[in-house]
Amino acid sequence: MKEGKSLVNNIVAACQDKKAKNIVIVDMSGLIGTICQYFVICEGNTPTQVSAISEEIVDSLKKKKERPLTVDGLRESRWVGIDYGTVIVHVFLPELREFYNIENLWADAELESIPDID
């Protein structure tokens, strides 16, 4: 469990380095039958920023010897998913994040909002 939280903290730091907004950690570690322990969800204002945030996460974590299982969505950079096994990262454009509203799919999960860095 501690490894998952450490990974989450490194992902949040990478998101903040590229000025990601509305970062939310969805803690599902206490729930049975979930696909991972944590979601980290954030948004960028443009496809360029979504791409930059996503690439920063992957590059930053590679330096810490963490490689994603898969990265999907970089071609259009409207919604990028990065799967680290215990942690899945979602980087959205604001309108897609609002439409899919995935942080509320698991009503029993704990949500932690991270303040924006301006």
Secondary structure as a PSIPRED ss2 file (coil, helix, strand):
# PSIPRED VFORMAT (PSIPRED V4.0)

   1 M C   1.000  0.000  0.000
   2 K H   0.000  1.000  0.000
   3 E H   0.000  1.000  0.000
   4 G H   0.000  1.000  0.000
   5 K H   0.000  1.000  0.000
   6 S H   0.000  1.000  0.000
   7 L H   0.000  1.000  0.000
   8 V H   0.000  1.000  0.000
   9 N H   0.000  1.000  0.000
  10 N H   0.000  1.000  0.000
  11 I H   0.000  1.000  0.000
  12 V H   0.000  1.000  0.000
  13 A H   0.000  1.000  0.000
  14 A H   0.000  1.000  0.000
  15 C H   0.000  1.000  0.000
  16 Q H   0.000  1.000  0.000
  17 D H   0.000  1.000  0.000
  18 K C   1.000  0.000  0.000
  19 K C   1.000  0.000  0.000
  20 A C   1.000  0.000  0.000
  21 K E   0.000  0.000  1.000
  22 N E   0.000  0.000  1.000
  23 I E   0.000  0.000  1.000
  24 V E   0.000  0.000  1.000
  25 I E   0.000  0.000  1.000
  26 V E   0.000  0.000  1.000
  27 D E   0.000  0.000  1.000
  28 M C   1.000  0.000  0.000
  29 S C   1.000  0.000  0.000
  30 G C   1.000  0.000  0.000
  31 L C   1.000  0.000  0.000
  32 I C   1.000  0.000  0.000
  33 G C   1.000  0.000  0.000
  34 T C   1.000  0.000  0.000
  35 I C   1.000  0.000  0.000
  36 C C   1.000  0.000  0.000
  37 Q C   1.000  0.000  0.000
  38 Y E   0.000  0.000  1.000
  39 F E   0.000  0.000  1.000
  40 V E   0.000  0.000  1.000
  41 I E   0.000  0.000  1.000
  42 C E   0.000  0.000  1.000
  43 E E   0.000  0.000  1.000
  44 G C   1.000  0.000  0.000
  45 N C   1.000  0.000  0.000
  46 T C   1.000  0.000  0.000
  47 P H   0.000  1.000  0.000
  48 T H   0.000  1.000  0.000
  49 Q H   0.000  1.000  0.000
  50 V H   0.000  1.000  0.000
  51 S H   0.000  1.000  0.000
  52 A H   0.000  1.000  0.000
  53 I H   0.000  1.000  0.000
  54 S H   0.000  1.000  0.000
  55 E H   0.000  1.000  0.000
  56 E H   0.000  1.000  0.000
  57 I H   0.000  1.000  0.000
  58 V H   0.000  1.000  0.000
  59 D H   0.000  1.000  0.000
  60 S H   0.000  1.000  0.000
  61 L H   0.000  1.000  0.000
  62 K H   0.000  1.000  0.000
  63 K C   1.000  0.000  0.000
  64 K C   1.000  0.000  0.000
  65 K C   1.000  0.000  0.000
  66 E C   1.000  0.000  0.000
  67 R C   1.000  0.000  0.000
  68 P C   1.000  0.000  0.000
  69 L C   1.000  0.000  0.000
  70 T E   0.000  0.000  1.000
  71 V E   0.000  0.000  1.000
  72 D E   0.000  0.000  1.000
  73 G C   1.000  0.000  0.000
  74 L C   1.000  0.000  0.000
  75 R C   1.000  0.000  0.000
  76 E C   1.000  0.000  0.000
  77 S C   1.000  0.000  0.000
  78 R C   1.000  0.000  0.000
  79 W E   0.000  0.000  1.000
  80 V E   0.000  0.000  1.000
  81 G E   0.000  0.000  1.000
  82 I E   0.000  0.000  1.000
  83 D E   0.000  0.000  1.000
  84 Y C   1.000  0.000  0.000
  85 G C   1.000  0.000  0.000
  86 T C   1.000  0.000  0.000
  87 V E   0.000  0.000  1.000
  88 I E   0.000  0.000  1.000
  89 V E   0.000  0.000  1.000
  90 H E   0.000  0.000  1.000
  91 V E   0.000  0.000  1.000
  92 F E   0.000  0.000  1.000
  93 L C   1.000  0.000  0.000
  94 P H   0.000  1.000  0.000
  95 E H   0.000  1.000  0.000
  96 L H   0.000  1.000  0.000
  97 R H   0.000  1.000  0.000
  98 E H   0.000  1.000  0.000
  99 F H   0.000  1.000  0.000
 100 Y H   0.000  1.000  0.000
 101 N C   1.000  0.000  0.000
 102 I H   0.000  1.000  0.000
 103 E H   0.000  1.000  0.000
 104 N H   0.000  1.000  0.000
 105 L C   1.000  0.000  0.000
 106 W C   1.000  0.000  0.000
 107 A C   1.000  0.000  0.000
 108 D C   1.000  0.000  0.000
 109 A C   1.000  0.000  0.000
 110 E E   0.000  0.000  1.000
 111 L E   0.000  0.000  1.000
 112 E E   0.000  0.000  1.000
 113 S E   0.000  0.000  1.000
 114 I E   0.000  0.000  1.000
 115 P C   1.000  0.000  0.000
 116 D C   1.000  0.000  0.000
 117 I C   1.000  0.000  0.000
 118 D C   1.000  0.000  0.000
